Amino acid sequence: MNSRFSTFEEIDNRLKIIDLQRQISIEHMRLAIRDAGANLLKKGLVYSIRPALTSLALSWTLKKIRQKIQRIEE
């Protein structure tokens, strides 16, 4: 992702969006973990862990994007 920002306001807005996306992915992961027990009985281990791992990967990716944007600011 190679974005150019013309104002600090644009950077702040983008960071807010990334933070909200991170919060959403964390909440998805929490819900997936909470529901994992029920899903484990219904569908098996693979199907219950997959959403949690997906959310974790998304959260990690968003964190890395945020770090890159912060480096651009410096």
N, C-alpha and C positions, 0 to 999 in steps of 0.2 A: 504494500500500500504506500503510494508515493503521493501524498497530498501536499498542496501548498496553501498556506493560510495568509491572508492579507491583513488580518487584524487579530489582536489578542482575544477579542470577543468570539471570533470564529473558533479559535483554539479552545476557549473555555466551553463553548457550546458543544464542541465535539467530545471533549472530556466528560461533560455531563452525560451525553448520550452513551458513551462507552461505560461509564459508571452504572447507569441504569440498566444497560444490557447485562453487565456483570451481576448486578443484584437479581435480575430476572433469572439468569442461569443458575445462580446459587439457590434461589427458591425452587426452581425446577429440580435441582439435585436433591434438595431436602424432601420434596414431595416424592420423588422417585425412591429415595431411601426409605421413607415412611411406608410407602406402598409395596416395598420389595417383599415383605413377608407374605402378603396376600398373593402377589404375583408369583412368588416362588411356588406356592402350592398349586396355582392354576396352570402356569405355563412352563415352569422349570427355571433353573438358575440363570441360564443365558439370557432369557427374556427379562428377568427382573433386574439384572445388573446392567444391561445395555443402556437404558435411559440415564442411569446415574453416571456411567462412564462417558456418555455423550455430553452431558451437562458439564462434567469435570473438564473434558477436553475443550469445550466452548469457553468455559471460564478461564482456563489457562491461556487460550488463544487471545481472548480479550485483554488479559493482563499484559501479554507480550505487546499487543498493539498499543496499549496505553503507555508502556515503557518507551516504545519507539517515538511516540508523539512527545513525550516528556523530553527525550533526547533532542528532538527537533527544536524545542523551546530553548534549550541551553545554548 
